[in-house]
Amino acid sequence: MSVNWHNETPLSRTLRDRIAHYRIVAAVANLGFLDSCSSHLMITNKKTSCSSRKPCDLMSGRGFLPERSGRAACFSMPQTGHRHRRSLYLRSGRPHGKQLEVGIPVSAAFDYATAKAWSPTRRVAVAWITRLEECFFLSIGSIRTAFQKHGIYQFINLYHRLKSRQGDQLKWGDEIEYTIVKFDHENKKVRVSCRAEELLSRLQAQEEVNALIGTVNHFLWRPEFAAYMVEGTPGVPYGGLLACFNVVEANMVVRRKEVQKLLKKGESVLSISFPALGSRDFTVPPMKPTPRQEGPGRSIFWPEDAVFCGHPRFKNLVKNIRGRRGEKVAINVPIFRDKNTPNPYIEDLSAYGEGDMISAAKPDHIYMDHMGFGMGCCCLQVTFQAVNVDEARWLYDQLTPITPILLALSAATPIFRSKLADVDSRWDIISASVDDRTAEERGLVPLKNSKWTIAKSRYDTTDCYIYPCSVAYNDIPLQYDEAIYKQLRDGDIDEPLAKHIAHMFIRDPLQVFRERIQQDDEKSTEHFETIQSSNWMNMRFKPPPPDAPEIGWRVEFRPTEVQLTDFENAAYCCFVVLLTRVIISFRLTYLLPISMVSENMKRAQKRDAVLNQKFLFRKSLATCVSAPKDNKVSANCGGKPSEDIEEMTINEIINGWLFGHTYWYSREMSGSLGKDDGFPGLVPLIRQYLDSADVDVDTRCTVSQYLNFISKRATGEIWTLAHWIRHFVDKHPAYKHDSEVPDETIYDLLVQMDAISSGKQHCQKLLGCHRSKTDHLIPSAVRRAEESFVMSKQKRGS
């Protein structure tokens, strides 16, 4: 590769520094041509004549995008040979002066999760990669010990470098996964549309264009597991201003429209888990499973091409999970027993396979056998930044008992493989779909080659609290590697956090690239993140990235099921974030013995759990004297766990109960309630917090609508999406009450869901009568007033 460095710019200096180690790929190259006649990129096809768009050159695919300075950056990808052998040409300089041109081979191994590098001027975003050769699970075993050891060193170094970081403001954001569907109106059939790679190339290209011209990205797009899924997030985090709650839904609305406008006739984008995954002919274009061929999953239901192909990570995960486990994953979901459901229910799978292919299927269950049945479902997650590491650990613990409550409250997945299940959530399905434990680790055969039995899949509820004052509630045996634990303790990591990290590291890495094995443990956390990011728990404690100084210690809230409408998704996100403010402001503790959290998660998935289940919950709202305060961890924390725990309904937990009058919480009243006096409820506590804050009218109206919605869903007045789906199926004329949901029923169901999510139809049973006053902008006067109010409070507190 020859590089001529002329007219060197900040961008070219960045390239010069990177080029010795990285091959560079820009997502903007997927667009084709830059149009010099406007201030944005034109989306054009190489085969389309565009002779009128000078100075674009059809032969080379080159063009220029003028900047204010007169300089230009050109990205192009000529169509030469196999798509993984294309070259990317990056050009920087003046259109008619000396220029830089670099031709660089493009690899398929583009790590979307970590490979984002920015030029110092922030004018051009460039994604970078290396030549990556992925290790299969057999070779991972040979480097596992060294890999884990270096991963722990990376965490220790990062922790001590950033443990004193203080004063970060609240920033938060959501992640919503979307399903692209294609309606066949003539035949009354709906399928998933496997166009995610194509859509992402255009969506992400626009991100790069915005960075190039200095425009703010209002949303970002990333790949997800399936070829029909895309993940959208806000372009920048929401801030700590209360007025930010009024822009969340508006961002989600525009985000959805951004995808919709790229879709073909008959296609739609829905925030749902597709109910017919694994049924016959469920994809567009048509794809067939290949269980008898050598492939990553060997499923009898799931085609390998339905996994996202634009990045090798996802198929590697499928292959390595199956390889490490020693067999296909086995997912068995209890069938919903309707009046015409056979008893026992035994599905005839002979048309799909025989022998070992179907031996894991259980009677009275829906059988699935691929990672896609779990990771191909959509979810909603919220991540928020804490003021320091202590607050992040504190919030991790306090929100852990809340996770089952939100799982039940957001239940949205009652159909799998076009069959009605006796559960309303995808949680256990995902857990089983990525369960890479061997037979020995699952306790099915005596230990011989494995070190221990492991009680849970790597996707499950957390097994321990991590804040020092919470250790008394860690009431289940914690499996961890003694050598790794000692390494952490020798590295001056406190006991609760050391046990949490050591417990995560009982898992093998699921994906290792040979050329990334050698890392600088002082600067990189890649090995640590490889393990951390493949432990999918209901909560995640997230250290700051080493190469992003603007990002602090964070916590991710992970159990919520994605909702059909943007109003619902915004309501759940704002509810969780507001709850963190209540916990911090009132210094409340919701801690339960960790075993009870696991029990609650099981109850939360049951059919109509909001209406029929009771959950173990802490009744007394004691103020935790050892909560993070003045940026210090109290030395006098711990003690016996509270025994004031009882079973409550979701309604009682969310809305509270007190004999004969409204409950008003204050710190002075903490612990003063008698054992039978009642419980205040999460929504009333949030309302009290808002009453003490200075909130503009529109934001208070919007948040009140969200809280009213959450409150009524807890009472059952507004149905969960799972309950609404069951009711729709039950009343549909094509459904025979045998637990098998026909194609016509699913088609009509998704047609109505599409109309509701797009706002063309309102469903009072699902949404009530609530309307927010969401807006995509925070009024400048409101922003100034809130910022002034926050600053005055900080001055008074200092």
HUCOR-V560921 format. One line per field, one symbol per residue. ss: DSSP state (H for helix, E for strand, L for the rest). A space follows every 50 residues. Layout:
# HUCOR-V560921
ss=???
This chain:
# HUCOR-V560921
ss=LLLLLLLLLHHHHHHHHHHLLLEEELHHHHHEELLLLLLLLEELLLLLLL LLLLLLELLLLELLLLLLLLEEEEEELLLLLLHHHLEEEEEEEELLLLEE EEEEELLLLLLLLLLLEELLLLLLEEEEELLLLEELHHHHHHHHHHHHHH HHHHHHHHHHHHLLLLLLLLLEEEEEEEEEEEEELLLLEEEEELLHHHHH HHHHHHHHHHHHHLLLLLEEEEELLELLEEEEEELLLELLLHHHHHLHHH HHHHHHHHHHLLLLLLEEEELLLLLLLLLLLLEELLLLLLLLLLLLLLLL LLLHHHELLLLLHHHHHHHHHHHHHLLLLLEEEEELLLLLLLLLLLLLLL LLLLHHHLLLLLLLEEEELLLHHHHLLLEEEEEEELLLHHHHHHHHHHHH LLHHHHHHHLLLLLEELLEEELELLLHHHHHHHLLLLLLLLLLLLLLLLL LLLLLLLLEELLLLLLLHHHHHHLLLLLLLLHHHHHHHHHLLLLHHHHHH HHHHLLLLLLLEEHHHLLLLLLLLLHHHHHHHLLLEELEEEELLLLLLLL LLLEEEELLLELLLLHHHHHHHHHHHHHHHHHHHHHLELLLLLHHHHHHH HHHHLELLHHHHLLEEEELLLLELLLLLELLELLLLLLLLLLLLEEEELH HHHHHLEELLLLLLLLHHHLLLLLLLLEELLHHHHHHHHHHLLLLLHHHH HHHHHHHHHHHHHHHLLLLLHHHHHHHHHHHLLLLLLLLELLHHHHHHHH HHHHHHHLLLLLLHHHHLLLLLLLLLLLLHHHHHHHHHHHHHHHHHHL
